[in-house]
Amino acid sequence: MTDYRLDDQLAQALAQLPPEFLSMPDPPANDVRALRDRINYQYTEMGRLAPPVPAGVDREDVSIPVGGDVSLEARWYSKGGARPGSAVVYAHGGGQVAGTLDHYDRRMRVYVAETSVPILSVGYRVAPEGKGQQLSEDVFAGVMWLLEEADRLAVDPTRIAVMGDSGGGGLAASAAVLARDRGITIAQQILLYPMLDDRTTVASSALDPFLAWTAGMNATSWNARADGPASETTSPARLSDARGLAAAYIEVGDLDLLRNESLAYAQKLAAADVPLELHVHPGTPHAYEWLDENAAVTQRALADRYRVLRSL
């Protein structure tokens, strides 16, 4: 039997983090505030490891109305002079209970700088402030806003993709389902270690030592979002019919709690003849690219993401 092993370069990056980062226990079950504080702290500390912010990317702060007097903050990132016609609606990570547009500002700039494809980063309402399908609807509202602004922004309405990582990956998948059901064209769904299944509540003993996102944290997040029974537009793994969904790119690490649900979702899409590209990266935990962008495995993954974005 071959044991799991953390990638050597990622292990070296972990060693650069403060000791308290590595020794933090799981927050108490269903303590959403403690979980949010932990996630936001981790984003801040991992952000310190990142290379400099790339130049040449413009940002426009926008507001997306979602009914009544409620609107969402969002940011439109574009590269000066680039008009590729394609665009992406991005949902940030954070287990659907944390994460901010600020945490992802640099990452959005990197994607745009590398590909010239503009991105709308949507500040959806995280749980428990956002409940049930509301989070999915917020990301879908980003798609609708981009369609309405397509002429002004020089975007081809048939070349809009949805993209997200972790909790945001699950919301991107949900937005793709909503788009299909409402007759809206989505060019691609790009799902990075996505949070897809509310029923993932345990991890194998072999995998457990490597988990950056644990079963307990996952359960707390899903419980915080719950507003009645889970559905296929809140927990995409429950999807009964995947036919007609947008082509998918799915990426996950083999040391990730969300690996198995990502594989199961990929199989469901493939069985429904949805075009699919799937990557499982060895030695990589959840959110591994935040640890070391220059690690060989990260560079391979980023090259694939950039390729997919350029192909839209």
C-alpha positions in Angstrom: 0.0 0.0 0.0 1.3 3.5 -1.0 0.7 6.2 1.6 -0.5 9.7 0.7 2.3 12.3 0.6 2.4 16.0 0.5 4.2 17.6 -2.5 7.7 18.5 -1.3 7.6 22.1 -2.6 4.2 22.7 -0.9 5.6 21.2 2.3 8.4 23.7 2.2 5.9 26.6 1.7 3.8 25.4 4.7 7.0 25.6 6.8 7.1 29.4 6.1 3.7 30.0 7.7 3.4 31.0 11.4 3.4 28.0 13.9 -0.1 29.0 15.0 -1.3 28.6 11.4 -0.3 25.0 11.3 -1.5 24.1 14.8 -4.9 25.6 14.8 -7.6 23.1 15.9 -10.9 22.8 14.1 -13.4 25.5 15.2 -16.2 24.2 17.4 -19.0 22.5 15.5 -21.5 25.0 14.0 -19.6 28.0 15.3 -19.7 29.9 12.0 -18.1 33.0 13.4 -15.0 31.1 14.6 -14.8 29.3 11.2 -15.1 32.6 9.3 -12.4 34.1 11.5 -10.1 31.1 10.8 -10.6 31.1 7.1 -10.1 34.9 6.8 -6.9 34.6 8.9 -5.7 31.8 6.6 -6.3 33.9 3.5 -4.4 36.8 5.0 -1.4 34.6 6.0 -1.2 32.7 2.7 -1.6 36.0 0.9 1.7 37.0 2.4 3.4 34.2 0.4 2.2 35.5 -2.9 4.4 37.1 -5.6 3.8 40.8 -6.3 0.6 42.0 -7.9 0.9 42.1 -11.7 0.6 45.5 -13.4 -1.6 46.4 -16.4 -5.0 45.2 -15.1 -7.8 47.8 -14.5 -10.5 47.4 -12.0 -14.0 48.9 -12.0 -16.1 48.6 -8.9 -19.7 47.9 -9.8 -23.0 47.2 -8.0 -25.4 44.4 -9.0 -29.0 44.8 -8.0 -30.6 41.6 -6.6 -34.1 42.8 -5.7 -35.6 45.4 -3.4 -33.0 47.7 -2.0 -30.3 45.0 -2.0 -27.3 45.1 -4.2 -24.0 43.2 -4.4 -20.5 44.6 -4.6 -18.6 43.3 -7.6 -15.4 44.1 -9.4 -14.8 44.1 -13.2 -11.2 43.3 -14.0 -9.9 43.9 -17.5 -6.6 44.4 -19.3 -6.1 47.7 -21.0 -6.7 47.5 -24.7 -7.7 43.8 -24.7 -11.1 43.0 -26.1 -11.2 39.2 -26.4 -15.0 39.0 -26.4 -15.1 36.3 -23.7 -15.5 37.0 -20.0 -15.8 35.1 -16.7 -18.1 35.5 -13.7 -16.0 34.4 -10.6 -17.2 33.2 -7.2 -14.5 33.4 -4.5 -13.7 30.6 -2.1 -14.2 30.6 1.7 -16.5 27.6 2.3 -19.5 29.8 1.5 -19.2 31.4 4.9 -16.0 33.6 4.5 -13.7 35.1 1.9 -13.9 38.6 0.5 -13.4 40.4 -2.8 -10.2 41.9 -1.3 -8.8 38.5 -0.6 -9.2 37.6 -4.2 -8.1 40.9 -5.7 -4.6 39.8 -6.6 -5.7 36.4 -7.9 -8.2 38.0 -10.3 -5.5 40.3 -11.5 -3.2 37.4 -12.2 -5.8 35.5 -14.2 -6.5 38.6 -16.3 -2.9 39.6 -16.7 -2.0 36.0 -17.9 -5.0 35.5 -20.3 -6.4 39.0 -21.2 -9.8 37.5 -20.4 -11.8 39.9 -18.2 -13.4 38.8 -15.0 -16.4 39.9 -12.9 -15.7 39.0 -9.3 -19.0 38.8 -7.4 -19.3 39.6 -3.7 -22.2 37.2 -3.0 -23.8 37.0 0.4 -22.1 34.3 2.4 -23.8 32.1 5.0 -25.5 32.5 7.4 -26.4 36.0 6.2 -27.2 34.3 2.9 -29.3 31.2 3.1 -30.3 28.4 0.8 -30.4 29.2 -2.9 -29.7 32.8 -2.3 -26.0 32.4 -2.7 -26.4 30.6 -6.0 -28.8 33.3 -7.2 -26.3 35.9 -6.3 -23.6 34.4 -8.5 -26.2 33.9 -11.3 -27.1 37.6 -10.9 -23.5 38.3 -11.9 -24.1 36.4 -15.1 -27.3 38.4 -15.8 -25.6 41.7 -15.0 -22.8 40.8 -17.4 -25.3 40.0 -20.1 -27.0 43.3 -19.6 -23.7 45.2 -19.8 -22.3 43.1 -22.6 -22.3 45.8 -25.3 -20.7 48.4 -23.0 -18.0 45.9 -22.0 -17.4 44.4 -25.4 -18.4 41.0 -24.3 -19.9 38.3 -26.5 -23.0 37.0 -24.6 -22.3 33.4 -25.9 -18.8 33.4 -24.4 -19.4 34.0 -20.7 -18.1 31.3 -18.3 -18.7 30.8 -14.6 -15.7 30.0 -12.4 -15.0 29.5 -8.8 -12.9 27.7 -6.2 -13.9 25.8 -3.1 -17.2 27.2 -1.9 -17.3 29.4 -4.9 -16.7 26.4 -7.2 -19.9 24.9 -5.8 -21.7 28.2 -6.5 -20.3 28.4 -10.0 -21.7 24.9 -10.6 -25.1 25.9 -9.2 -25.1 29.0 -11.4 -24.5 26.8 -14.4 -27.5 24.7 -13.4 -29.7 27.8 -13.0 -28.5 29.1 -16.4 -29.4 25.8 -18.1 -32.8 25.7 -16.5 -33.6 29.3 -17.4 -32.3 29.1 -21.0 -29.2 31.2 -20.5 -26.1 30.2 -22.5 -22.9 29.5 -20.4 -19.7 28.9 -22.4 -18.0 26.8 -19.7 -18.1 26.0 -16.0 -14.6 26.1 -14.4 -14.7 24.4 -11.0 -11.6 24.4 -8.8 -11.7 21.9 -5.9 -15.5 22.7 -5.7 -17.7 22.3 -2.7 -20.5 20.3 -4.2 -22.1 17.9 -1.7 -23.8 18.8 1.6 -23.5 15.1 2.5 -19.7 15.1 2.8 -19.3 14.8 6.6 -16.5 12.3 7.1 -12.9 11.7 5.8 -10.8 8.6 5.7 -8.2 8.2 8.4 -5.5 8.1 5.8 -6.5 11.4 4.3 -7.4 13.2 7.5 -3.8 14.3 8.4 -3.5 16.3 5.1 -6.9 18.1 5.2 -6.7 21.9 5.1 -10.5 21.8 4.8 -11.9 19.2 7.2 -15.1 17.3 7.4 -16.1 19.2 10.5 -15.5 22.6 8.8 -17.5 21.4 5.8 -20.4 20.4 7.9 -20.5 23.7 9.7 -20.5 25.5 6.4 -23.4 23.5 5.0 -25.4 23.8 8.2 -24.9 27.6 8.1 -26.3 27.8 4.6 -29.2 25.4 5.1 -32.7 26.8 4.6 -34.8 23.7 4.3 -33.8 20.6 2.4 -30.8 20.7 0.2 -31.5 20.9 -3.6 -29.6 20.5 -6.8 -29.2 24.3 -7.0 -27.7 24.5 -3.5 -25.8 21.2 -3.5 -25.0 20.3 -7.1 -24.0 16.8 -6.3 -27.8 16.1 -5.8 -28.4 16.9 -9.5 -30.6 14.2 -11.0 -30.2 15.2 -14.7 -26.9 16.8 -15.9 -27.9 16.8 -19.6 -27.5 20.2 -21.3 -25.1 21.7 -18.8 -22.2 23.8 -20.0 -18.9 22.1 -20.7 -16.8 21.6 -17.5 -13.2 21.9 -16.4 -12.8 20.3 -12.9 -9.6 20.3 -10.9 -9.0 18.9 -7.4 -6.1 17.7 -5.3 -5.7 14.1 -4.2 -5.3 15.3 -0.6 -8.6 17.2 -0.6 -11.7 16.3 1.3 -13.7 17.4 -1.8 -11.8 15.1 -4.1 -14.4 12.3 -4.1 -17.4 14.5 -4.7 -15.5 16.3 -7.5 -14.9 12.9 -9.1 -18.5 11.8 -8.7 -19.7 15.0 -10.2 -17.4 14.6 -13.1 -18.7 11.1 -13.7 -22.3 12.4 -13.6 -21.5 15.1 -16.2 -19.6 12.6 -18.4 -22.5 10.1 -18.2 -24.8 12.9 -19.5 -22.4 13.6 -22.4 -21.3 17.0 -21.0 -17.9 17.8 -22.4 -15.4 17.4 -19.6 -11.8 18.0 -18.6 -10.7 16.6 -15.3 -7.5 16.9 -13.3 -6.5 15.3 -10.0 -3.2 16.6 -8.8 -1.1 14.4 -6.6 0.3 15.6 -3.3 -1.9 18.7 -3.2 -4.3 19.7 -0.4 -7.2 22.1 -0.6 -6.3 25.6 -1.9 -2.8 24.5 -2.6 -2.0 27.3 -5.1 -2.2 29.8 -2.2 0.8 28.1 -0.7 3.3 28.3 -3.5 2.5 29.6 -7.0 5.9 28.6 -8.2 5.7 25.0 -7.2 5.9 22.7 -10.2 2.5 21.2 -9.5 0.9 24.6 -9.1 2.5 25.8 -12.4 1.0 22.8 -14.2 -2.4 23.6 -12.8 -2.2 27.3 -13.5 -1.1 26.6 -17.1 -4.2 24.5 -17.6 -6.5 27.2 -16.1 -4.9 29.9 -18.3 -5.3 27.6 -21.4 -9.0 27.1 -20.6 -9.6 30.8 -20.1 -7.9 31.7 -23.3 -10.0 29.1 -25.2 -13.3 30.7 -24.2 
